[in-house]
Amino acid sequence: MANPPRIAMGALSGASALTSSVARATLATRLGALPELPSNEGHEVRRILTSAAALALLAGATACGGSSETPSGQGQPSASGPIELTIATFTEFGYEDLIKEYEAAHPGMKITHRKTGQGGPYHQDMLTKLSAGSGLADVQALEEGHISTFIDKADKFNDLSEIGPKDLQSRWLPWKYDAGKAKDGKLIGYGTDIGPLAMCVRTDLLQAANMPTEPAKLKEMLATWDSYFAAGDQYTKATGKAWFDSSSQIFNAMVNQLDTGYINRDDSLAIESNPKIKESWDKVTAAAKRGQTAKLTAFSNEWNSGFKQGAFATKTCPSWMLGVIKQQAGPENAGKWAVVEAFPEGGGNWGGSYLTVPKQSKHPKEAAELAAWLTAPEQQLKAFKTTGNFPSQVKAMESSELLSFTNEYFGATKVGELFANQAKKVTKAQYKGPRDGQIQENVTSPALAAVEQGASPEDGWKQAVDGAKKLVR
């Protein structure tokens, strides 16, 4: 999400109860912008839309047991009174009940939860307070799309590998853990959720176009971007309708699959020097000019209505997108959307967050222990049940309870297993240098929209390059 995406799957139903038997080890767009820091409204909207959906879908599940990782005796009152901690989050993390549970297990601990509705203003406020040297919470949530801006200021955060509980690295998928580290190896954040990518398709629209809908055929169609766009040509020729929702949604997914994004590892601008970015641009804009795009701005009212109206036949589908589709497409389209265990060129990730402990905290050790507990497998699974945020923990992904979760709206698909498999296809974190998210949200997305509205792909590319150069000098 730069902004969330905080990830909310909001898509699992018919699930058996989550249990407390999960072991200690765990797994492992943006839209709108502020002048200095992107808001990535896409992920925010996803969290808001999917939290209610996830509650309804998972209503039958029982609560997990508490983690055994919290050291005994922590949080006891001192001579000066109880320890007071603050935690700041944005949109929906599912922490309300978890904080109460932690306080109940630690009588000497008082936790104040600062919750912000929108991620863009939240991260801008966080950046301001970080520079001012005061005002931040003891535990600050940080969205993965914004993390490059804050990793660049890693000296203002505690190294969690030093002050937090030891031997936690094996909890997460390696790429999730690595994305929380600065260049010098300093760990500034414990991973919360992730957004593994699959592809969602309207099977009824494909059938009307005389295109196959069998899982094996769909996987073949979605094997590469070339095969995906070729299928789009077939669909638009048969129906005269759009294949995907917007060029920027496709382009962002393609760029996020690369080893590095818009910024090289030496923090120089890569948009011109990395030929794969231009190759992705050429493929997307060519498909758009052939009529494959619905020209919809993601998370706009028109985009929301597009799900119900069948305005496009395919959608890039991080785990949390299932809840958005169900919410926007409505009950009348139940069973028409299918989620396919495939994504062009293998897989990818869209969304996820981290919990950090700024050096401003007066209780860094206790704050790190709280952050460690909230990101333990048991708590990630509870948050998943509450909001649909997909766990980033290895053991959580391996649990039979998660793997057996099905989604009736998407044809009783075992979405827990599907997205766990898709997450395993992501082998390493993409390097995102400072202002990477701003380029994606404030530069390339508007340039792609300009192409959709009539500009040539060449002029659009020049607009994107010039805009990136103004941000990264």
C-alpha positions in Angstrom: 0.0 0.0 0.0 2.7 2.9 -0.3 -0.1 2.9 2.1 -1.2 -0.3 3.0 -1.8 -1.6 1.5 -2.0 -2.5 5.2 -3.2 -5.9 4.1 -6.6 -7.2 4.7 -7.7 -10.4 3.1 -11.3 -10.2 4.4 -11.9 -13.2 2.2 -11.9 -16.4 4.1 -15.1 -18.1 5.1 -16.1 -21.6 6.2 -13.0 -21.6 8.4 -12.3 -23.9 11.3 -11.2 -22.2 14.5 -7.7 -21.0 14.9 -5.9 -22.6 17.8 -3.1 -21.6 20.1 -0.9 -24.6 19.0 1.0 -22.6 16.4 4.7 -22.6 17.3 6.9 -19.6 18.0 8.4 -19.3 14.6 6.3 -17.4 12.0 6.0 -16.5 8.5 6.9 -14.3 6.6 -0.5 1.3 -5.4 -0.6 3.2 -4.6 -2.8 6.1 -4.8 -3.1 9.6 -3.6 -0.2 11.6 -2.4 1.0 14.3 -0.1 3.5 16.9 -1.4 6.4 15.3 0.5 5.2 11.8 1.3 2.7 9.6 -0.6 -0.6 8.6 1.0 -1.2 5.4 -0.9 -4.9 5.5 -0.3 -5.3 2.2 -2.0 -4.1 0.2 0.9 -6.0 2.4 3.4 -9.3 1.9 1.6 -8.6 -1.8 1.4 -8.2 -2.0 5.2 -11.3 -0.1 5.8 -13.4 -2.0 3.4 -12.1 -5.4 4.3 -12.2 -5.3 8.1 -16.0 -5.6 8.2 -16.0 -8.3 5.5 -13.4 -10.3 7.3 -15.4 -10.3 10.5 -18.4 -11.6 8.7 -16.5 -14.2 6.8 -14.7 -15.6 9.8 -17.5 -15.3 12.3 -17.4 -18.9 13.2 -13.7 -19.0 14.2 -12.7 -19.0 17.8 -9.9 -17.0 19.3 -6.4 -18.2 19.5 -4.5 -18.7 22.7 -1.9 -16.2 23.8 1.7 -16.4 22.9 4.1 -17.9 25.3 6.9 -15.5 24.1 6.3 -12.7 26.5 9.0 -12.8 29.2 7.5 -13.3 32.7 7.7 -10.4 35.1 7.8 -7.7 32.4 5.6 -4.8 32.8 5.3 -5.0 36.6 4.8 -1.7 38.5 7.9 0.1 39.5 8.4 2.3 42.5 7.2 5.2 40.4 4.1 3.5 39.2 3.0 1.4 36.1 4.9 1.5 32.8 2.9 3.4 30.2 3.4 2.7 26.5 1.9 4.1 23.4 1.4 2.4 20.1 0.5 4.2 16.9 -1.1 2.5 13.9 -3.1 3.6 10.8 -6.3 2.1 9.2 -6.9 -1.5 10.5 -4.3 -3.7 12.2 -6.8 -5.6 14.4 -4.9 -4.7 17.6 -7.8 -3.5 19.8 -8.5 -6.8 21.6 -4.8 -7.9 21.5 -3.8 -4.8 23.4 -6.4 -5.5 26.1 -5.1 -9.1 26.2 -1.5 -7.9 26.7 -2.5 -5.5 29.4 -4.4 -8.2 31.3 -1.3 -10.4 31.2 0.9 -7.5 32.4 -0.9 -5.8 35.3 1.9 -3.1 35.5 1.5 -2.1 31.9 -0.8 0.6 30.5 -1.0 0.9 26.7 -2.5 3.8 24.8 -3.4 3.1 21.2 -3.2 6.0 18.8 -5.2 5.0 15.7 -5.2 7.1 12.5 -7.7 6.6 9.8 -5.5 7.4 6.8 -2.0 6.2 6.2 -0.8 9.2 4.2 -1.3 11.8 6.9 0.0 9.3 9.4 3.3 8.8 7.7 3.7 12.5 7.1 3.1 13.2 10.8 5.5 10.5 11.7 8.2 12.0 9.4 7.6 15.4 11.0 7.9 14.1 14.6 10.9 12.1 13.7 12.7 15.2 12.5 11.6 17.2 15.5 12.9 14.5 17.9 9.7 14.2 19.9 6.1 13.2 19.7 6.3 9.7 18.4 4.8 6.6 20.1 6.8 3.9 21.8 5.8 1.6 19.0 5.1 3.0 15.5 3.6 1.1 12.7 5.2 1.6 9.3 3.8 0.6 5.9 6.1 -1.2 3.5 5.6 1.3 0.7 6.9 4.1 3.0 9.7 2.1 4.6 12.4 3.3 2.3 12.0 6.8 3.5 12.4 5.8 7.1 15.1 3.2 6.6 17.1 6.2 5.2 16.8 7.5 8.8 17.6 4.3 10.6 19.7 6.0 13.2 16.5 7.4 14.7 15.2 3.9 15.4 16.2 1.2 17.8 17.9 -1.9 16.5 15.3 -4.6 17.4 17.8 -7.3 17.0 19.7 -5.8 20.0 16.9 -4.6 22.3 14.2 -7.1 21.5 13.7 -10.8 22.3 16.5 -12.9 20.7 16.4 -15.5 17.9 13.3 -14.2 16.2 14.6 -14.1 12.6 13.3 -17.5 11.7 9.8 -16.3 12.4 9.4 -14.6 9.0 9.7 -15.4 5.4 13.2 -14.3 4.6 12.2 -11.5 2.2 9.8 -10.0 4.7 12.5 -9.9 7.4 15.1 -8.5 5.1 12.8 -5.6 4.0 12.8 -4.4 7.6 16.6 -4.0 7.7 18.8 -0.9 6.9 21.8 -1.2 4.6 24.1 -1.7 7.6 22.0 -4.7 8.8 20.1 -2.8 11.5 16.6 -4.2 12.1 14.2 -1.3 12.5 10.9 -3.2 12.1 9.2 -6.5 13.0 7.0 -7.6 10.1 3.2 -7.7 10.5 1.3 -8.7 7.4 2.0 -9.3 3.7 0.0 -9.2 0.4 1.0 -12.2 -1.8 -0.2 -11.8 -5.3 -2.5 -14.0 -7.4 -4.9 -13.1 -10.2 -8.7 -12.8 -10.0 -10.8 -13.3 -13.1 -14.5 -13.1 -14.0 -15.2 -16.6 -15.3 -18.6 -15.7 -16.6 -17.1 -13.0 -18.8 -14.4 -15.3 -20.0 -17.1 -17.9 -20.9 -19.1 -15.3 -22.8 -15.9 -14.6 -24.8 -15.5 -18.3 -25.5 -12.3 -18.4 -23.5 -11.3 -21.3 -21.2 -12.0 -21.1 -17.4 -10.5 -24.4 -16.3 -7.8 -23.9 -13.6 -5.0 -25.5 -15.8 -5.9 -23.4 -18.8 -6.1 -20.2 -16.6 -2.7 -20.9 -15.2 -1.3 -21.3 -18.7 -2.9 -18.0 -19.7 -1.4 -16.3 -16.7 2.1 -17.8 -16.9 3.8 -14.7 -18.3 3.0 -11.1 -19.0 3.2 -11.9 -22.7 0.6 -14.6 -22.4 -1.6 -12.4 -20.2 -1.6 -9.6 -22.7 -2.2 -12.0 -25.6 -5.3 -13.3 -23.8 -6.3 -9.7 -23.3 -6.2 -9.2 -27.0 -8.4 -12.2 -27.5 -10.9 -11.0 -24.9 -11.2 -7.4 -26.2 -11.5 -8.6 -29.8 -14.4 -10.9 -28.8 -16.2 -8.5 -26.5 -15.1 -5.0 -27.1 -14.6 -4.7 -23.4 -11.6 -4.0 -21.1 -9.3 -6.8 -19.9 -7.9 -5.0 -16.8 -8.9 -2.1 -14.6 -6.1 0.4 -15.1 -2.6 0.5 -16.6 -1.0 1.7 -13.4 -2.3 -1.3 -11.4 -0.6 -3.7 -13.9 2.5 -1.6 -14.3 3.1 -1.3 -10.6 2.8 -5.1 -10.2 5.3 -5.6 -13.0 7.8 -3.2 -11.5 7.5 -4.6 -8.1 8.6 -8.0 -9.4 12.1 -6.6 -10.3 15.1 -6.9 -8.1 15.3 -3.1 -7.7 12.5 -0.6 -8.3 12.9 3.0 -9.4 16.0 3.5 -7.2 19.3 1.7 -7.5 21.1 0.2 -4.4 23.4 3.2 -4.4 20.2 5.4 -4.2 20.6 6.8 -7.7 17.7 7.0 -10.1 17.0 3.8 -12.0 14.0 4.6 -14.1 16.2 5.2 -17.2 19.1 2.9 -16.5 17.0 -0.2 -15.8 15.8 -1.4 -19.2 13.2 -3.8 -17.6 11.2 -0.8 -16.3 11.0 0.6 -19.9 10.1 -2.9 -21.2 7.2 -3.1 -18.7 6.1 0.4 -19.7 6.0 -0.5 -23.4 4.0 -3.7 -22.8 1.4 -2.0 -20.6 0.9 1.0 -22.7 0.7 -1.0 -25.9 -2.0 -3.2 -24.4 -3.8 0.0 -23.2 -3.7 1.4 -26.7 -5.2 -1.9 -28.0 -8.2 -1.3 -25.7 -7.3 -3.6 -22.8 -7.7 -1.0 -20.0 -10.9 0.2 -18.4 -9.1 3.5 -17.6 -10.4 3.4 -14.0 -8.5 5.1 -11.1 -8.1 2.4 -8.5 -10.3 2.8 -5.4 -12.3 5.6 -7.0 -16.1 5.4 -7.0 -16.0 4.4 -10.7 -13.5 1.7 -10.0 -15.7 0.3 -7.2 -18.7 0.3 -9.4 -16.7 -1.5 -12.1 -16.6 -4.7 -10.1 -20.4 -4.8 -10.0 -20.8 -3.9 -13.6 -18.3 -6.2 -15.1 -16.2 -3.3 -16.4 -13.1 -5.5 -16.6 -12.4 -9.3 -16.7 -9.2 -9.6 -14.6 -7.7 -8.0 -11.5 -4.3 -8.1 -9.9 -5.2 -9.8 -6.6 -3.1 -9.5 -3.5 -4.7 -11.5 -0.7 -6.5 -8.5 0.8 -8.1 -7.7 -2.6 -10.6 -10.6 -2.2 -12.4 -8.6 0.5 -12.6 -5.5 -1.7 -14.0 -7.5 -4.6 -16.6 -9.2 -2.4 -17.6 -5.8 -1.0 -17.8 -4.0 -4.3 -19.1 -6.7 -6.6 -21.9 -7.6 -4.2 -23.8 -10.8 -3.5 -25.3 -10.8 -7.0 -21.8 -11.7 -8.4 -21.0 -14.4 -5.9 -19.3 -17.3 -7.7 -18.6 -15.3 -10.8 -15.1 -14.2 -9.6 -12.4 -16.8 -9.3 -9.0 -16.4 -7.7 -6.3 -18.3 -9.6 -3.2 -19.7 -8.0 -1.0 -18.0 -10.6 0.5 -14.7 -11.4 2.5 -13.6 -14.5 6.2 -14.4 -14.1 5.6 -16.3 -10.8 4.5 -14.0 -8.0 4.9 -10.9 -6.1 3.8 -8.9 -3.0 1.6 -5.9 -2.6 1.3 -4.5 0.9 2.3 -5.2 4.4 3.6 -3.3 7.5 6.2 -3.3 10.3 6.3 -2.3 13.9 9.2 0.0 14.9 10.5 1.4 18.1 11.8 4.9 17.7 14.7 6.1 19.8 12.4 8.7 21.3 10.8 5.9 23.4 11.5 6.1 27.1 10.8 2.4 27.4 12.5 0.8 24.3 12.9 -2.7 25.8 9.3 -3.0 26.9 8.2 -1.5 23.6 10.2 -4.0 21.7 8.7 -6.8 23.7 5.2 -5.6 22.9 6.0 -5.3 19.2 7.5 -8.8 19.3 4.3 -10.2 21.0 2.0 -8.5 18.5 3.9 -10.0 15.6 4.1 -13.5 17.0 2.3 -16.2 15.0 -0.6 -16.5 17.5 -1.3 -12.8 17.4 -0.9 -12.6 13.6 -3.5 -15.3 13.2 -5.9 -13.4 15.6 -5.4 -10.2 13.6 -6.0 -12.2 10.5 -9.3 -13.4 11.9 -10.3 -9.8 12.8 -9.2 -7.9 9.7 -8.1 -10.5 7.1 -4.5 -9.3 7.2 -2.5 -12.2 5.8 0.3 -13.4 8.2 3.9 -13.0 7.4 4.9 -15.8 9.7 6.2 -19.2 8.5 4.5 -21.3 11.2 1.2 -19.4 10.7 1.3 -20.2 7.0 2.0 -23.8 7.8 -0.9 -24.2 10.2 -3.7 -26.6 9.1 -6.3 -24.1 10.3 -5.1 -21.4 7.9 -4.4 -23.8 5.0 -8.0 -25.2 5.2 -9.7 -21.8 5.1 -12.0 -21.5 2.1 -13.9 -18.7 0.5 -17.4 -19.4 -0.7 -17.7 -16.2 -2.6 -14.8 -17.3 -4.8 -16.2 -20.8 -5.4 -15.2 -22.4 -2.1 -11.5 -22.0 -3.0 -8.9 -22.8 -0.3 -7.6 -19.3 -0.3 -5.5 -19.8 2.8 -3.5 -22.5 1.0 -3.5 -20.6 -2.3 -2.0 -17.4 -0.9 0.4 -19.3 1.4 1.7 -20.9 -1.8 1.9 -17.6 -3.6 3.8 -16.1 -0.8 6.5 -18.8 -1.0 7.1 -17.8 -4.7 8.5 -14.4 -3.5 12.2 -15.2 -2.9 13.6 -11.8 -1.9 12.6 -8.3 -1.0 12.8 -5.7 -3.7 15.2 -2.8 -2.9 13.2 0.4 -2.6 15.3 3.4 -2.2 14.3 6.9 -0.9 11.3 8.3 -2.8 10.6 5.0 -4.6 7.0 5.1 -3.5 6.6 8.7 -4.5 7.7 8.0 -8.0 5.2 5.2 -8.3 2.3 7.1 -6.9 3.0 10.7 -8.0 4.9 10.2 -11.2 4.3 7.0 -13.1 0.7 6.5 -12.2 -0.4 10.0 -13.5 1.8 9.5 -16.6 0.1 6.2 -17.4 -3.3 7.8 -16.9 -2.3 10.4 -19.4 -1.5 7.7 -21.9 -5.0 6.2 -21.2 -6.5 9.6 -22.0 -4.8 10.0 -25.3 -1.2 10.8 -24.8 1.4 8.8 -26.7 3.3 6.1 -24.8 6.5 8.1 -25.7 5.2 11.3 -24.3 3.9 9.5 -21.2 7.3 8.0 -20.7 9.0 11.4 -21.0 6.5 12.7 -18.4 7.4 9.9 -16.0 11.2 10.2 -16.5 11.1 14.0 -16.1 8.9 13.7 -13.0 11.2 11.1 -11.4 14.3 13.3 -12.0 12.7 16.2 -10.2 12.2 14.0 -7.2 15.6 12.3 -7.2 18.4 14.7 -8.1 
